[in-house]
Amino acid sequence: MRRSVTVSFILALVLEFAATAHAANWKVDQSHTTVGFSVSHIFTNVQGRFDRFDGTIVFDPEKPESAIVRATVEASSINTNNEKRDKHLRSDDFFDVEKHPMASFESTSGVTEMKGNSGKLAGNLTIHGVTKPVVFDVVFRGQGKDPWGNVRAGFAASLDIDRKDYGLNWNKALETGGVLVGEEVEIRIDVEGILRD
């Protein structure tokens, strides 16, 4: 009886290891990845992005619930194609990059509610020193080899947040009513990952 239990235990460990080993480990390719956002400004939307970031994704399309995602972003790398505005965004009116140089995300569960290639990914998002639980809409876009033999995969993630939840409160009232900068921020991320050994 004891031997049977031991054999079953070892078999369970082997199967668990095999399932983990099958999950691919992807390194974010910065040159083919965009960490972008959009926020309203009076009557239009301003687009921006962060130019310096890093991250890893562990993902098995056959077992999405085991996914693990970790990412960091340098707040000072914000880029809205306007240096004066970007300097203001780096100041203590907004990101206060001297005190809070990094933003980050770490998943707290794997991908859930998977339908086709789309699902949900829960985790903790930290901006401006404030951490909040969020749920990204995520898409697995497939994988394959590039012309040089590197194995690559595509992922997308999107999320709407209220910037005031993260202490980004600065604004100006307009004479016509309303405010200069919207409170809702659309985050849109397109990732190309390179398979790690």
N, C-alpha and C positions, 0 to 999 in steps of 0.2 A: 504493500500500500504506500509506504513511504517513498519507495523508488518511483512509483507511478506519479506521485505528487511532484517529486523532484524533476522528472522528465518533462512533465506538463509545464512546470515553472520555467525550465530552460527553453522549451519550445516557445512559450509566450514571449520571453525576452528576445529570442531570435526574430520572431515575427515583428515585434515592436521595433527592433533595430532596423530590420529590412524596410519597414514602412517609412521610418525616419530617413534612412539613407536614400530612398527613392525621391524624396523631396529635393528639388533643385535649389541651389543657393545662388541668387543673382545679385551682382554688384551693380549699383546704379551707374550708368554711363552718363557723366555730366554733359558731354558734348552732344548727346542726343536726347536730353531730358529737359522738360520745362516745368518749373514750379511757378505758376502764374496766379494772378488774382484780378478781380474786377470790382470796382466800387463806384457808386454814382457820384457825380459832381454837377450840381445844379440841374442841368437838363440832359446830361449825357453820362456815359460811363467811361471811367479812366481805367486803362489796362496797365498792369505792372507785372513784375516778375522778380525773383531772387536769383542771382547769378552764381552764388557759391553754396553748395549743399553736398550732402553725402548720404548714403543709405544702403541697406541690404534688404532683400526680400527672399524669404524661404517659402517656396510654393510648389505644390504638387496638384495639377489640375484634376487628378483622380481623388484627391483628398484635400479639398480646399479648406476644410475646417482645421487643418494643422498649420495653416499659414502663419508666418511670423514676419512682421514688418518693423523696421527701425529706421528713422531718418532724422537728420539734423540740417538746419538751415542757418547761415550766417545772416543775421538781421541787417548788418551794415551793407550787404550786397543788394539791397532793394534798388530796383531800377524801373522808373516810370518814364524814361527818356526826357527827363527835365531835371537838371542838376539842382536847381534852386528848390524844387519841390522835394526831391530825394533827400536833400540836406535837412529840410524841415521834418520829413518822415523819420530820419535818424535821430532827431532831437528828443528831448524829454517831453515834448508835446505828444509824441506818438510812441515809437519803439524804444526810445532811450537806450540806444545800442551800447553806450558805455557801461551801463548797469546790467543790461540784459542782452548780451551779444548773440545768444543762440535761441532759436526756436526749435522745437522737436516734436516728433510723433513716435509713439511706441504702441503697437497693437496689444490689446489685452485678451483677444480671442482670435480664432481663425476666421476665414470668410464664411459667412452664414447666408441663408436665404438665396443660395446659388440657383439661378435660372439661366440655363445656357452658359454664357461666359460672364454673366453679371451677378453681383452679390453685394453684401454689406460687410464692412470691416470696422469693428469697434476698437477704440484705443484712447489713449490720453494725448491731447494736443496741448503743448506748452508754448505760449506766446507772451512776451513782455513779463516773464516771470510768473504767469498765471497758468495753472494746469486745469483743463476741463475735459470730461469724457465726451467723446464725439463718435459719430458713426459716418464713415465715408461710403458713398456709392462707388463701387470698384468694378473694373472690367479687365478680364484677361484677354489680350488680343492675339495670343498665339506665340509660337516659338519656332525657330529654325536657324539654319546656318547662313551666315553672310558669305560674300564671294571669297573671303579669306579664311574660311573654315571656323570662324568664331560662332559659338552658339549664342543666340540672342533671343530675348522675349520682350513683349510689349505689355504694358499695364497702364491703366488710366484710373484716376480717382477724382472725385468731386465732392464738395461740401460747401454749404452756406453757413456762415457764422455771424453773430452780432459782435462787432469789434468792441463794444462797451463791456461785454462779458470778460474781456481780457485787459480792461483798464485803458483802452485806447479811446479816450473820451473827448479829445479836442474837437471843436467845431466852431462855426460862425453862423449867426442867424442872418437870413436874407430879408431885405426890405419887403419883398413880395410874399414873405412867409416861407416856412421850411428852413432848411439848413444847407450849408455849403457842401458838406460831405455826408454821404449816406452812412447809415450804421450797419447795414447788411453788406457783407463781403463774400463774394463768390470765389472759392478756391478751386482751381482746376490744375491738375497735375498729369502730365504725360511722361511716362518713364520707359526708357529702353534699358534693359538689364543685360549684362554679360555674364554667362555662366562661369562660376568659380569652381576650381578643382576641389 
